[in-house]
Amino acid sequence: MTEVTPLLVIAGPTASGKSSLALAAAQALDGELISADAFAVYRGMDIGTDKPDLSARKRAPHHLIDILAPDELYSAGEFARRAGTLINEIRARNKLPIIVGGTHFYIQALIEGLCPSLDRDRAIREKLESAWAEDPSEVFEELIKIDPAAARRIGAKDRQRILRALEVFESSGRPLSEHWKLQSEPPRYRPLYLAPHREREELYARINERVDAMFARGFVAEVEALLESGIDPGSHALKAIGYRELVELRNQDREIAETIEAIKTSSRHFAKRQLTWLRNHQGGHLHWVRPLERGGLEDVLDLWSRHAESL
């Protein structure tokens, strides 16, 4: 019989305070943090991803941060593989593995698994990429027609996953959502899902403040340094919110203030999508807790104690 590993997962939208809450939990529970962030893995992308600073990393071990160059690819499958190995290593040290991050699809890939690997078809992929370049909305509408379940799960903005879903359908003749259903692996983890709760108005204000702070810390110089190092402006890493707007700024006649507002708007929209994802995909399994500064650590410790006792 396969052992099911208890796992603490602290998720939530951008700027909600999940990182500080997870750090406090790691210190209180003798844990190690595994970052579920699609872009914090890249070296040199510190300000725009709001990575934990060196002081935070000294207070508790952090994993899957600064492990790749910005021109390398990272995926949900790669995250799940690396995180799975780390969970085993952390438990072997008698420490508690804590997953923290806002790339919720990565967390889902770890907990629920991904559909079986399917061969890629370069010709189909190139055709889909050309169609996306001409009209992204039309490509997404096509996904809605052939696989509405996958379209709801992926969303209209995730180019990489939309194209992959269409590629899977065209190459296999079966919608991606059906491949998901074919999975039969038993669960490896028993997660406790937590997220700090903030009212929408407060969350959006925190997002705006964070973006202003990013520019005060030298965000423009960080992006310029990445581009001057030879990183392709079209690379996956530079598609992250903030980075892509600053890359576009270099080629447009636009004031920096407009770019800052565009980043704030994109970040707020992203937070809204994250909240929707959490509500739709976790349902009653997600516990909303207070932010750290309002007693959130006590909530985490109480819920984890009860979770551990139920195992």
Summary of the structure (lengths in Angstrom):
residues: 311
radius of gyration: 19.8
end to end distance: 15.3
largest distance: 62.3
contacts: 941
relative contact order: 0.17
helix: 58%
strand: 10%
